Amino acid sequence: MHSTKETRGGARLNAGRKKGSSVYGETTTAVRIPESLVPTVKNLLDARKRQLEILADHSTAILLPAKAPTQISLPLFISKVPAGLPSPADNYVEKTLDLNELCVKQPAATFFVRVEGESMLGAGIHPNDILVVDRSIEPVPGKIVVCALNGELTVKRLDCENDQWKLKAENPNYPDIELHEEIDMVVWGVVTNVIHAV
């Protein structure tokens, strides 16, 4: 008597791609996204992969994700520190302040990026500064944004004059970049804070 049990289909031993053999070196998962967003997502993934390759090649921190930080509360004094003539200091602490609370409003949407170059000196952004970048903020004209421009990361002020979008430098020695169809540009996020040593 023959068995009527189905013997076709199902997973085959050692069939398919090995786990961790993707270009990212780890297992992947399928995600459904609207067709109109496929090019944007692909551009983001390509730019992220290039950044990881740069990190591996140059062993310098270019892009650092914002992790859920441990809260560290430090004293915040009532008195403001004058930049002019000194005044007697008050001995009262207003409250404690956690810098994560001050600088990172949306941890899941926030990342850090280190600055290279001097095109944004006029905005107080210097080489080797760390920018706090929030992907949840809408990139509107006037905001300083981090974007992938033809696959390369840059930081500039977003501007629109007479329906012409531009990435403006904050240094007269650097030209503004007019955006047009031939330029592949993806905004990664809006700069909310600048961290630099004095």
Backbone as a printed PyTorch tensor [residue, N CA C, xyz], in Angstrom:
tensor([[[  0.8460,  -1.1780,   0.0000],
         [  0.0000,   0.0000,   0.0000],
         [  0.8890,   1.2380,   0.0000]],

        [[  0.5530,   2.2200,  -0.8560],
         [  1.3430,   3.4480,  -0.9600],
         [  0.8450,   4.4780,   0.0330]],

        [[  1.7730,   5.2190,   0.6130],
         [  1.3980,   6.2830,   1.5450],
         [  0.8420,   7.4590,   0.7660]],

        [[ -0.1930,   8.0820,   1.3010],
         [ -0.7760,   9.2700,   0.6540],
         [ -0.1730,  10.5550,   1.2130]],

        [[  0.8160,  10.4390,   2.0890],
         [  1.4370,  11.6060,   2.7020],
         [  2.2250,  12.3910,   1.6530]],

        [[  2.0760,  13.7200,   1.6540],
         [  2.7760,  14.6060,   0.7260],
         [  4.2650,  14.6310,   1.0750]],

        [[  5.1090,  14.3770,   0.0620],
         [  6.5470,  14.3440,   0.3190],
         [  7.2800,  15.5050,  -0.3500]],

        [[  6.5570,  16.3540,  -1.0770],
         [  7.2130,  17.4810,  -1.7350],
         [  7.0800,  18.7400,  -0.8900]],

        [[  7.9470,  19.7350,  -1.1750],
         [  7.8460,  21.0300,  -0.5090],
         [  8.5560,  21.0520,   0.8290]],

        [[  8.5510,  22.2130,   1.4500],
         [  9.1860,  22.3730,   2.7540],
         [ 10.6680,  22.6690,   2.6310]],

        [[ 11.2930,  22.9230,   3.7540],
         [ 12.7200,  23.2750,   3.7810],
         [ 13.5650,  22.0490,   3.4990]],

        [[ 14.6260,  22.2580,   2.7030],
         [ 15.5630,  21.1740,   2.4050],
         [ 16.8510,  21.4120,   3.1820]],

        [[ 17.4400,  20.3520,   3.6710],
         [ 18.6650,  20.4430,   4.4490],
         [ 19.7690,  21.0880,   3.6140]],

        [[ 20.4560,  22.1190,   4.1910],
         [ 21.5760,  22.8210,   3.5500],
         [ 21.1950,  23.5560,   2.2700]],

        [[ 19.8970,  23.8280,   2.0710],
         [ 19.4700,  24.5640,   0.8840],
         [ 19.3790,  26.0490,   1.2050]],

        [[ 19.5150,  26.8740,   0.1780],
         [ 19.3650,  28.3200,   0.3530],
         [ 20.6440,  28.9850,   0.8170]],

        [[ 20.5440,  30.2770,   1.0350],
         [ 21.6950,  31.0920,   1.4520],
         [ 22.0000,  30.8400,   2.9200]],

        [[ 23.2850,  30.7470,   3.2330],
         [ 23.6950,  30.5360,   4.6250],
         [ 23.4020,  31.7830,   5.4580]],

        [[ 23.0300,  31.5830,   6.7220],
         [ 22.7760,  32.7010,   7.6200],
         [ 24.0400,  33.5200,   7.7790]],

        [[ 23.8740,  34.8450,   7.7280],
         [ 25.0140,  35.7330,   7.8910],
         [ 25.8170,  35.9440,   6.6260]],

        [[ 25.3190,  35.4360,   5.4720],
         [ 26.0850,  35.5940,   4.2290],
         [ 25.6290,  36.7940,   3.4170]],

        [[ 24.7640,  37.6310,   3.9580],
         [ 24.3380,  38.8300,   3.2410],
         [ 25.4610,  39.8450,   3.2340]],

        [[ 25.2840,  40.9310,   2.4510],
         [ 26.3250,  41.9640,   2.3780],
         [ 26.5400,  42.6190,   3.7300]],

        [[ 25.5780,  42.4790,   4.6620],
         [ 25.7120,  43.0880,   5.9810],
         [ 26.3270,  42.1330,   6.9950]],

        [[ 26.5840,  40.8740,   6.5820],
         [ 27.2460,  39.9260,   7.4590],
         [ 26.3870,  39.4240,   8.6020]],

        [[ 25.0790,  39.4990,   8.4550],
         [ 24.1850,  39.0160,   9.5030],
         [ 22.8830,  38.5750,   8.8650]],

        [[ 22.0500,  37.9030,   9.6510],
         [ 20.7720,  37.4670,   9.1110],
         [ 19.9150,  38.6800,   8.7750]],

        [[ 19.0360,  38.5150,   7.7940],
         [ 18.1780,  39.6110,   7.3550],
         [ 16.7240,  39.2350,   7.5890]],

        [[ 15.8520,  40.2180,   7.4960],
         [ 14.4220,  39.9780,   7.6550],
         [ 13.6750,  40.7320,   6.5660]],

        [[ 12.5750,  40.1900,   6.1200],
         [ 11.7660,  40.8410,   5.0820],
         [ 10.8970,  41.9230,   5.7150]],

        [[ 10.8240,  43.0750,   5.0370],
         [ 10.0290,  44.1990,   5.5140],
         [  9.1850,  44.7000,   4.3580]],

        [[  7.9060,  44.9530,   4.6090],
         [  7.0320,  45.4930,   3.5640],
         [  7.0340,  47.0130,   3.6480]],

        [[  7.3430,  47.6580,   2.5080],
         [  7.3200,  49.1170,   2.4420],
         [  6.5690,  49.5320,   1.1930]],

        [[  5.9850,  50.7280,   1.1770],
         [  5.2980,  51.1930,  -0.0300],
         [  6.2770,  51.2620,  -1.2020]],

        [[  5.7950,  50.9160,  -2.4130],
         [  6.6600,  50.9130,  -3.5920],
         [  7.3000,  52.2670,  -3.8300]],

        [[  6.5920,  53.3410,  -3.5010],
         [  7.1350,  54.6810,  -3.7460],
         [  8.3620,  54.9680,  -2.8760]],

        [[  8.5170,  54.2310,  -1.7530],
         [  9.6440,  54.4580,  -0.8480],
         [ 10.8200,  53.5200,  -1.0890]],

        [[ 10.6720,  52.5680,  -2.0270],
         [ 11.7500,  51.6080,  -2.2800],
         [ 13.0510,  52.3030,  -2.6570]],

        [[ 13.0630,  53.2870,  -3.6000],
         [ 14.3320,  53.9480,  -3.9290],
         [ 14.9570,  54.6520,  -2.7200]],

        [[ 14.1370,  55.2960,  -1.8930],
         [ 14.6580,  55.9970,  -0.7140],
         [ 15.3030,  55.0190,   0.2550]],

        [[ 14.6350,  53.9020,   0.5270],
         [ 15.1690,  52.9040,   1.4540],
         [ 16.4630,  52.3030,   0.9040]],

        [[ 16.4860,  52.0220,  -0.4180],
         [ 17.7060,  51.4790,  -1.0230],
         [ 18.8530,  52.4660,  -0.9040]],

        [[ 18.5740,  53.7480,  -1.1490],
         [ 19.6210,  54.7730,  -1.0230],
         [ 20.1530,  54.8440,   0.4010]],

        [[ 19.2440,  54.7860,   1.3810],
         [ 19.6690,  54.8230,   2.7840],
         [ 20.5460,  53.6240,   3.1300]],

        [[ 20.1460,  52.4400,   2.6720],
         [ 20.9240,  51.2400,   2.9570],
         [ 22.2840,  51.2880,   2.2670]],

        [[ 22.3080,  51.7770,   1.0000],
         [ 23.5810,  51.8920,   0.2850],
         [ 24.5090,  52.8740,   0.9840]],

        [[ 23.9480,  54.0210,   1.4010],
         [ 24.7670,  55.0300,   2.0880],
         [ 25.2760,  54.4780,   3.4160]],

        [[ 24.4200,  53.7550,   4.1480],
         [ 24.8250,  53.1610,   5.4300],
         [ 25.9450,  52.1420,   5.2150]],

        [[ 25.8260,  51.3220,   4.1520],
         [ 26.8520,  50.3300,   3.8640],
         [ 28.1800,  51.0100,   3.5470]],

        [[ 28.1280,  52.1080,   2.7510],
         [ 29.3560,  52.8270,   2.4280],
         [ 29.9980,  53.4030,   3.6870]],

        [[ 29.1610,  53.9050,   4.6210],
         [ 29.7050,  54.4430,   5.8620],
         [ 30.3750,  53.3510,   6.6820]],

        [[ 29.7710,  52.1730,   6.7190],
         [ 30.3730,  51.0600,   7.4610],
         [ 31.6970,  50.6480,   6.8230]],

        [[ 31.7630,  50.6940,   5.4690],
         [ 33.0110,  50.3630,   4.7790],
         [ 34.0890,  51.3950,   5.1020]],

        [[ 33.6980,  52.6820,   5.1500],
         [ 34.6570,  53.7330,   5.4900],
         [ 35.1780,  53.5270,   6.9030]],

        [[ 34.2530,  53.1890,   7.8210],
         [ 34.6740,  52.9330,   9.1990],
         [ 35.6840,  51.7980,   9.2580]],

        [[ 35.4250,  50.7420,   8.4870],
         [ 36.3270,  49.5910,   8.4990],
         [ 37.6730,  49.9560,   7.8820]],

        [[ 37.6480,  50.7840,   6.8210],
         [ 38.8870,  51.1460,   6.1300],
         [ 39.7340,  52.1240,   6.9230]],

        [[ 39.0880,  53.1010,   7.5670],
         [ 39.8430,  54.1810,   8.1960],
         [ 39.8880,  54.0900,   9.7130]],

        [[ 39.1440,  53.1940,  10.2820],
         [ 39.0800,  52.9800,  11.7360],
         [ 38.8860,  54.2830,  12.5140]],

        [[ 38.1140,  55.2180,  11.9330],
         [ 37.7560,  56.4360,  12.6560],
         [ 36.2520,  56.4840,  12.7710]],

        [[ 35.7570,  57.0020,  13.8870],
         [ 34.3170,  57.0370,  14.1110],
         [ 33.6930,  58.1410,  13.2750]],

        [[ 32.9050,  57.7590,  12.2910],
         [ 32.2070,  58.7310,  11.4680],
         [ 30.7380,  58.7710,  11.8620]],

        [[ 30.1430,  57.6160,  12.0490],
         [ 28.7200,  57.5600,  12.3450],
         [ 28.5020,  56.6910,  13.5670]],

        [[ 27.8950,  57.2570,  14.5850],
         [ 27.6680,  56.5290,  15.8230],
         [ 26.1910,  56.5750,  16.1650]],

        [[ 25.5430,  55.4300,  16.3600],
         [ 24.1270,  55.4670,  16.7330],
         [ 23.9460,  55.9390,  18.1650]],

        [[ 22.8290,  56.5930,  18.4140],
         [ 22.5130,  57.0110,  19.7840],
         [ 21.9210,  55.8250,  20.5150]],

        [[ 22.5750,  55.3750,  21.5550],
         [ 22.0740,  54.2460,  22.3300],
         [ 21.1890,  54.7700,  23.4500]],

        [[ 20.4010,  53.8820,  24.0170],
         [ 19.6130,  54.2660,  25.1750],
         [ 20.5890,  54.4810,  26.3220]],

        [[ 20.8730,  55.7520,  26.6590],
         [ 21.9530,  56.0170,  27.6000],
         [ 21.5370,  55.8440,  29.0490]],

        [[ 22.5470,  55.6030,  29.8880],
         [ 22.3320,  55.6210,  31.3200],
         [ 22.1530,  57.0650,  31.7530]],

        [[ 21.1770,  57.3360,  32.5760],
         [ 20.9150,  58.7040,  33.0020],
         [ 21.9750,  59.1630,  33.9840]],

        [[ 22.5580,  60.3250,  33.6880],
         [ 23.5250,  60.9510,  34.5870],
         [ 23.0440,  62.3660,  34.8440]],

        [[ 22.5780,  62.6400,  36.0290],
         [ 22.0690,  63.9630,  36.3710],
         [ 23.1270,  64.7440,  37.1320]],

        [[ 23.4470,  65.9270,  36.6050],
         [ 24.4440,  66.7990,  37.2050],
         [ 23.7750,  68.0920,  37.6390]],

        [[ 24.3670,  68.8310,  38.6010],
         [ 23.7210,  70.0450,  39.0960],
         [ 23.6560,  71.1420,  38.0380]],

        [[ 22.5150,  71.8380,  37.9890],
         [ 22.3350,  73.0120,  37.1390],
         [ 22.1000,  74.1940,  38.0670]],

        [[ 22.9990,  75.1820,  38.0350],
         [ 22.9080,  76.3190,  38.9320],
         [ 21.8960,  77.3460,  38.4310]],

        [[ 21.2620,  78.0440,  39.3640],
         [ 20.2750,  79.0630,  39.0380],
         [ 20.9310,  80.1980,  38.2580]],

        [[ 22.1020,  80.6250,  38.6890],
         [ 22.7840,  81.7560,  38.0550],
         [ 23.2840,  81.3830,  36.6690]],

        [[ 23.1450,  82.3240,  35.7410],
         [ 23.7730,  82.1760,  34.4370],
         [ 25.1820,  82.7360,  34.5590]],

        [[ 26.1010,  82.1830,  33.7650],
         [ 27.4770,  82.6440,  33.8050],
         [ 27.6220,  83.7910,  32.8250]],

        [[ 27.9590,  84.9940,  33.3140],
         [ 28.0880,  86.1280,  32.3930],
         [ 29.3370,  86.0010,  31.5410]],

        [[ 29.2000,  86.4000,  30.2880],
         [ 30.3570,  86.3990,  29.4040],
         [ 31.0520,  87.7550,  29.4470]],

        [[ 30.5020,  88.7030,  30.2060],
         [ 31.1070,  90.0270,  30.3420],
         [ 31.8260,  90.1250,  31.6730]],

        [[ 31.4030,  91.0860,  32.5140],
         [ 32.0250,  91.2730,  33.8200],
         [ 31.5370,  90.2140,  34.7980]],

        [[ 32.4120,  89.7560,  35.6910],
         [ 31.9970,  88.7280,  36.6490],
         [ 31.0320,  89.2790,  37.6870]],

        [[ 30.1880,  88.3950,  38.2150],
         [ 29.2620,  88.7790,  39.2810],
         [ 29.3400,  87.7250,  40.3740]],

        [[ 28.9210,  88.0570,  41.5860],
         [ 28.9730,  87.0580,  42.6610],
         [ 28.1230,  85.8330,  42.3100]],

        [[ 28.6290,  84.6580,  42.6000],
         [ 27.9050,  83.4270,  42.2640],
         [ 26.8810,  83.1170,  43.3400]],

        [[ 25.7100,  82.6510,  42.8890],
         [ 24.7130,  82.1660,  43.8370],
         [ 25.0950,  80.7470,  44.2440]],

        [[ 24.7610,  80.3980,  45.4560],
         [ 25.1130,  79.0720,  45.9410],
         [ 23.9200,  78.1220,  45.8780]],

        [[ 23.0230,  78.3590,  44.9500],
         [ 21.8220,  77.5490,  44.8760],
         [ 21.7990,  76.7390,  43.5840]],

        [[ 21.4580,  75.4790,  43.7350],
         [ 21.2860,  74.6170,  42.5760],
         [ 19.8090,  74.6200,  42.2160]],

        [[ 19.5100,  74.9420,  40.9560],
         [ 18.1150,  74.9990,  40.5060],
         [ 17.5230,  73.5980,  40.4290]],

        [[ 18.2370,  72.6940,  39.7660],
         [ 17.7820,  71.3060,  39.6300],
         [ 18.9440,  70.5040,  39.0800]],

        [[ 18.7180,  69.2320,  38.8400],
         [ 19.7390,  68.4410,  38.1520],
         [ 19.3650,  68.3520,  36.6830]],

        [[ 20.3820,  68.1570,  35.8560],
         [ 20.1800,  68.1410,  34.4090],
         [ 20.9090,  66.9480,  33.8200]],

        [[ 20.2050,  66.1690,  33.0330],
         [ 20.8000,  65.0480,  32.3170],
         [ 21.0370,  65.5080,  30.8810]],

        [[ 22.2830,  65.4600,  30.4130],
         [ 22.5870,  65.9290,  29.0620],
         [ 21.8850,  65.1010,  27.9950]],

        [[ 21.6320,  63.8310,  28.2780],
         [ 20.8700,  63.0240,  27.3210],
         [ 19.4640,  63.5860,  27.1620]],

        [[ 18.8680,  63.9940,  28.2700],
         [ 17.5270,  64.5760,  28.2350],
         [ 17.5360,  65.8960,  27.4730]],

        [[ 18.6260,  66.6520,  27.6140],
         [ 18.7430,  67.9430,  26.9570],
         [ 18.9890,  67.8060,  25.4570]],

        [[ 19.8500,  66.8620,  25.0580],
         [ 20.2890,  66.7770,  23.6620],
         [ 19.5640,  65.7310,  22.8260]],

        [[ 19.0350,  64.6780,  23.4470],
         [ 18.4330,  63.5810,  22.6910],
         [ 16.9540,  63.4800,  23.0460]],

        [[ 16.1080,  64.0520,  22.1850],
         [ 14.6660,  64.0400,  22.4430],
         [ 14.0200,  62.7290,  21.9830]],

        [[ 14.5100,  62.1710,  20.8730],
         [ 13.9470,  60.9370,  20.3050],
         [ 15.0810,  59.9240,  20.1280]],

        [[ 15.4290,  59.1590,  21.1780],
         [ 16.5780,  58.2490,  21.0790],
         [ 16.5160,  57.2930,  19.8910]],

        [[ 15.3400,  56.7700,  19.5770],
         [ 15.2370,  55.8030,  18.4780],
         [ 15.4880,  56.4460,  17.1240]],

        [[ 15.3360,  57.7730,  17.0340],
         [ 15.5100,  58.4660,  15.7530],
         [ 16.7760,  59.3070,  15.7260]],

        [[ 17.6420,  59.1500,  16.7120],
         [ 18.8050,  60.0330,  16.8400],
         [ 20.1030,  59.2740,  16.5790]],

        [[ 21.0200,  59.9450,  15.8760],
         [ 22.3620,  59.4040,  15.7140],
         [ 23.3620,  60.5460,  15.8250]],

        [[ 24.6470,  60.1840,  15.9540],
         [ 25.7260,  61.1600,  16.0530],
         [ 26.6130,  61.0330,  14.8270]],

        [[ 27.1470,  62.1400,  14.3700],
         [ 28.0750,  62.1070,  13.2390],
         [ 29.1970,  63.1030,  13.5160]],

        [[ 30.4280,  62.7170,  13.1770],
         [ 31.5710,  63.5940,  13.4030],
         [ 31.8170,  64.4340,  12.1560]],

        [[ 32.1490,  65.6990,  12.3560],
         [ 32.2910,  66.6580,  11.2580],
         [ 33.6970,  66.6210,  10.6800]],

        [[ 33.7550,  66.7580,   9.3520],
         [ 35.0200,  66.9160,   8.6450],
         [ 34.8870,  68.1360,   7.7480]],

        [[ 35.8670,  69.0050,   7.7230],
         [ 35.8300,  70.1800,   6.8590],
         [ 35.3580,  71.4270,   7.5880]],

        [[ 35.4320,  72.5690,   6.8880],
         [ 35.1640,  73.8650,   7.5010],
         [ 34.0260,  74.6280,   6.8400]],

        [[ 33.1750,  73.9490,   6.0800],
         [ 32.1310,  74.6560,   5.3370],
         [ 31.0300,  75.2250,   6.2270]],

        [[ 30.9610,  74.8020,   7.5040],
         [ 29.8790,  75.2620,   8.3780],
         [ 30.3970,  76.0480,   9.5770]],

        [[ 31.5830,  76.6490,   9.4590],
         [ 32.1570,  77.4050,  10.5680],
         [ 31.2430,  78.5270,  11.0360]],

        [[ 30.5520,  79.1930,  10.1010],
         [ 29.6770,  80.3080,  10.4500],
         [ 28.4900,  79.8950,  11.3050]],

        [[ 28.1690,  78.6180,  11.3200],
         [ 27.0780,  78.1050,  12.1480],
         [ 27.6130,  77.5290,  13.4550]],

        [[ 28.9120,  77.7180,  13.7240],
         [ 29.4970,  77.1990,  14.9590],
         [ 29.8230,  75.7210,  14.8920]],

        [[ 29.9460,  75.1860,  13.6760],
         [ 30.2600,  73.7720,  13.4960],
         [ 31.6890,  73.6740,  12.9760]],

        [[ 32.5700,  73.0680,  13.7830],
         [ 33.9970,  73.0140,  13.4830],
         [ 34.4290,  71.5920,  13.1360]],

        [[ 35.5910,  71.4530,  12.4810],
         [ 36.1040,  70.1060,  12.2070],
         [ 36.2360,  69.3000,  13.4970]],

        [[ 35.8450,  68.0540,  13.4180],
         [ 35.9140,  67.0900,  14.5180],
         [ 34.8140,  67.2610,  15.5670]],

        [[ 33.9180,  68.2510,  15.3930],
         [ 32.7540,  68.3440,  16.2750],
         [ 31.8680,  67.1240,  16.0830]],

        [[ 31.0510,  66.8430,  17.0780],
         [ 30.0460,  65.7840,  16.9510],
         [ 28.6800,  66.4450,  16.8680]],

        [[ 27.9250,  66.0670,  15.8370],
         [ 26.5730,  66.5910,  15.6560],
         [ 25.5680,  65.5890,  16.2070]],

        [[ 24.5480,  66.0980,  16.8800],
         [ 23.4130,  65.2820,  17.2960],
         [ 22.3520,  65.4760,  16.2120]],

        [[ 21.9460,  64.3870,  15.5650],
         [ 21.0670,  64.4590,  14.4030],
         [ 19.7910,  63.6720,  14.6800]],

        [[ 18.6400,  64.3120,  14.4550],
         [ 17.3370,  63.7000,  14.7310],
         [ 16.6080,  63.4580,  13.4130]],

        [[ 16.3320,  62.1850,  13.1160],
         [ 15.6390,  61.8220,  11.8750],
         [ 14.1430,  62.1050,  11.9390]],

        [[ 13.6010,  62.3600,  13.1420],
         [ 12.1540,  62.5520,  13.2640],
         [ 11.7250,  63.9880,  12.9920]],

        [[ 12.6730,  64.9190,  12.8800],
         [ 12.3430,  66.3270,  12.6440],
         [ 12.2340,  66.5780,  11.1480]],

        [[ 11.2160,  67.3260,  10.7460],
         [ 11.0100,  67.6180,   9.3290],
         [ 12.1110,  68.5510,   8.8220]],

        [[ 12.7600,  68.1900,   7.7070],
         [ 13.8180,  69.0470,   7.1560],
         [ 13.2160,  70.1950,   6.3410]],

        [[ 12.9920,  71.3210,   6.9770],
         [ 12.4030,  72.4830,   6.3130],
         [ 13.4930,  73.5250,   6.0630]],

        [[ 13.2440,  74.4700,   5.1350],
         [ 14.2500,  75.5030,   4.8770],
         [ 14.6740,  76.2110,   6.1620]],

        [[ 15.9750,  76.4410,   6.2670],
         [ 16.5400,  77.0790,   7.4500],
         [ 17.1800,  76.0990,   8.4090]],

        [[ 16.7790,  74.8240,   8.3530],
         [ 17.3590,  73.8050,   9.2340],
         [ 18.7180,  73.3500,   8.7000]],

        [[ 19.6160,  72.9970,   9.6100],
         [ 20.8850,  72.3860,   9.2240],
         [ 20.6540,  70.8830,   9.1660]],

        [[ 21.0130,  70.2860,   8.0260],
         [ 20.7090,  68.8770,   7.8060],
         [ 21.9800,  68.0980,   7.4850]],

        [[ 21.9460,  66.8120,   7.8220],
         [ 22.9470,  65.8680,   7.3580],
         [ 22.2840,  65.0640,   6.2550]],

        [[ 22.9240,  65.0320,   5.0930],
         [ 22.3160,  64.3090,   3.9770],
         [ 23.3750,  63.5410,   3.2020]],

        [[ 22.9010,  62.5470,   2.4690],
         [ 23.7580,  61.8000,   1.5490],
         [ 23.6010,  62.4520,   0.1840]],

        [[ 24.6760,  63.0110,  -0.3300],
         [ 24.6760,  63.7220,  -1.5980],
         [ 25.5120,  62.9180,  -2.5810]],

        [[ 24.8110,  62.2750,  -3.5370],
         [ 25.4900,  61.3610,  -4.4700],
         [ 26.3340,  60.3350,  -3.7130]],

        [[ 25.7930,  59.8490,  -2.6040],
         [ 26.4500,  58.7910,  -1.8340],
         [ 27.4420,  59.2690,  -0.7970]],

        [[ 27.7040,  60.5810,  -0.7210],
         [ 28.6530,  61.1080,   0.2590],
         [ 27.9040,  61.9270,   1.3060]],

        [[ 28.2460,  61.7280,   2.5840],
         [ 27.6000,  62.4910,   3.6400],
         [ 28.1000,  63.9180,   3.6660]],

        [[ 27.1990,  64.8670,   3.8930],
         [ 27.5680,  66.2590,   4.0420],
         [ 26.6170,  66.9120,   5.0290]],

        [[ 27.0580,  68.0240,   5.6250],
         [ 26.1890,  68.8120,   6.5040],
         [ 26.1290,  70.2180,   5.9310]],

        [[ 24.9060,  70.7140,   5.7280],
         [ 24.6910,  72.0450,   5.1600],
         [ 23.3480,  72.5720,   5.6730]],

        [[ 23.1190,  73.8770,   5.4370],
         [ 21.8240,  74.4690,   5.7710],
         [ 20.8960,  74.3190,   4.5700]],

        [[ 19.7050,  73.7920,   4.8090],
         [ 18.7250,  73.6110,   3.7420],
         [ 18.0660,  74.9480,   3.4440]],

        [[ 17.9590,  75.2870,   2.1630],
         [ 17.4160,  76.5890,   1.7800],
         [ 16.5930,  76.4440,   0.5100]],

        [[ 15.5980,  77.2970,   0.3690],
         [ 14.7750,  77.3150,  -0.8410],
         [ 14.4450,  78.7590,  -1.1830]],

        [[ 14.9100,  79.2060,  -2.3560],
         [ 14.6320,  80.5570,  -2.8370],
         [ 14.0860,  80.4590,  -4.2480]],

        [[ 12.9130,  81.0750,  -4.4840],
         [ 12.2790,  81.0560,  -5.8100],
         [ 12.1370,  79.6280,  -6.3420]],

        [[ 11.6530,  78.7370,  -5.4800],
         [ 11.4400,  77.3280,  -5.8210],
         [ 12.7320,  76.5730,  -6.1620]],

        [[ 13.8820,  77.1370,  -5.8630],
         [ 15.1570,  76.4560,  -6.0860],
         [ 15.7320,  76.0210,  -4.7310]],

        [[ 15.8000,  74.7080,  -4.5410],
         [ 16.3420,  74.1670,  -3.2960],
         [ 17.8590,  74.1720,  -3.3480]],

        [[ 18.4780,  74.5100,  -2.2220],
         [ 19.9360,  74.5740,  -2.1280],
         [ 20.4020,  73.9840,  -0.8060]],

        [[ 21.6420,  73.5400,  -0.8130],
         [ 22.3580,  73.2190,   0.4150],
         [ 23.3840,  74.3280,   0.5760]],

        [[ 23.1980,  75.1650,   1.5950],
         [ 24.0400,  76.3490,   1.7630],
         [ 25.1600,  76.0900,   2.7560]],

        [[ 26.3390,  76.5240,   2.3720],
         [ 27.4830,  76.4930,   3.2780],
         [ 27.4130,  77.7150,   4.1840]],

        [[ 28.0510,  77.6210,   5.3400],
         [ 28.1330,  78.7510,   6.2730],
         [ 29.5780,  79.2490,   6.3410]],

        [[ 30.2080,  79.2590,   5.1810],
         [ 31.5740,  79.7390,   5.0450],
         [ 31.7090,  80.2680,   3.6190]],

        [[ 32.0670,  81.5390,   3.4360],
         [ 32.1320,  82.1120,   2.0850],
         [ 33.1490,  81.4360,   1.1760]],

        [[ 34.0670,  80.6580,   1.7230],
         [ 35.0510,  79.9560,   0.8980],
         [ 34.4980,  78.6860,   0.2510]],

        [[ 33.2530,  78.3350,   0.5920],
         [ 32.6350,  77.1270,   0.0450],
         [ 31.3780,  77.5070,  -0.7270]],

        [[ 31.1660,  76.9310,  -1.9130],
         [ 29.9850,  77.2730,  -2.7060],
         [ 28.7300,  76.5750,  -2.1760]],

        [[ 27.5670,  77.1940,  -2.4410],
         [ 26.3020,  76.5270,  -2.1690],
         [ 26.0940,  75.4420,  -3.2310]],

        [[ 25.2780,  74.4710,  -2.9020],
         [ 24.9910,  73.3740,  -3.8340],
         [ 23.5280,  73.4660,  -4.2390]],

        [[ 23.2760,  73.7620,  -5.5230],
         [ 21.9010,  73.7900,  -6.0280],
         [ 21.4570,  72.3640,  -6.3120]],

        [[ 20.2590,  72.0290,  -5.8450],
         [ 19.7370,  70.6770,  -6.0160],
         [ 18.8960,  70.6080,  -7.2890]],

        [[ 19.1700,  69.6050,  -8.0970],
         [ 18.4070,  69.3870,  -9.3270],
         [ 18.2860,  67.8860,  -9.5530]],

        [[ 17.6020,  67.5110, -10.6340],
         [ 17.2550,  66.1010, -10.8470],
         [ 18.4690,  65.1950, -10.9650]],

        [[ 19.6000,  65.7220, -11.4460],
         [ 20.7730,  64.8840, -11.6380],
         [ 21.4900,  64.5680, -10.3140]],

        [[ 21.1480,  65.2960,  -9.2680],
         [ 21.7860,  65.0740,  -7.9630],
         [ 20.9410,  64.1140,  -7.1310]],

        [[ 21.5740,  63.0710,  -6.6390],
         [ 20.9110,  62.1000,  -5.7660],
         [ 21.1190,  62.5520,  -4.3270]],

        [[ 20.0390,  63.0340,  -3.6930],
         [ 20.1570,  63.5820,  -2.3410],
         [ 19.1020,  62.9770,  -1.4330]],

        [[ 19.5510,  62.4600,  -0.2850],
         [ 18.6520,  61.9070,   0.7210],
         [ 18.9870,  62.5580,   2.0570]],

        [[ 18.0060,  63.2170,   2.6660],
         [ 18.2210,  63.8290,   3.9830],
         [ 18.2030,  62.7380,   5.0420]],

        [[ 19.2680,  62.6700,   5.8400],
         [ 19.3540,  61.6790,   6.9070],
         [ 18.7510,  62.1940,   8.2020]],

        [[ 18.7740,  63.5010,   8.4100],
         [ 18.2070,  64.0280,   9.6310],
         [ 18.5670,  65.4950,   9.8220]],

        [[ 17.9770,  66.0900,  10.8450],
         [ 18.1760,  67.5040,  11.1650],
         [ 19.1060,  67.6230,  12.3690]],

        [[ 20.0890,  68.5060,  12.2600],
         [ 21.0300,  68.7260,  13.3620],
         [ 20.3380,  69.4930,  14.4760]],

        [[ 20.4050,  68.9590,  15.6840],
         [ 19.7670,  69.6300,  16.8360],
         [ 20.7920,  70.2170,  17.7920]],

        [[ 21.9760,  69.6350,  17.8660],
         [ 23.0110,  70.1160,  18.7950],
         [ 24.3900,  69.8690,  18.1980]],

        [[ 25.3390,  70.6850,  18.6250],
         [ 26.7410,  70.5410,  18.2350],
         [ 27.5700,  70.3670,  19.5050]],

        [[ 28.4300,  69.3630,  19.5190],
         [ 29.2870,  69.1200,  20.6800],
         [ 30.7270,  69.3290,  20.2400]],

        [[ 31.4080,  70.2970,  20.8520],
         [ 32.8240,  70.4470,  20.5580],
         [ 33.5920,  70.8930,  21.7910]],

        [[ 34.8410,  70.5260,  21.7990],
         [ 35.6990,  70.8870,  22.9290],
         [ 36.1570,  72.3330,  22.7870]],

        [[ 36.4370,  72.9860,  23.9110],
         [ 36.9410,  74.3640,  23.8790],
         [ 38.3440,  74.3920,  24.4600]]])
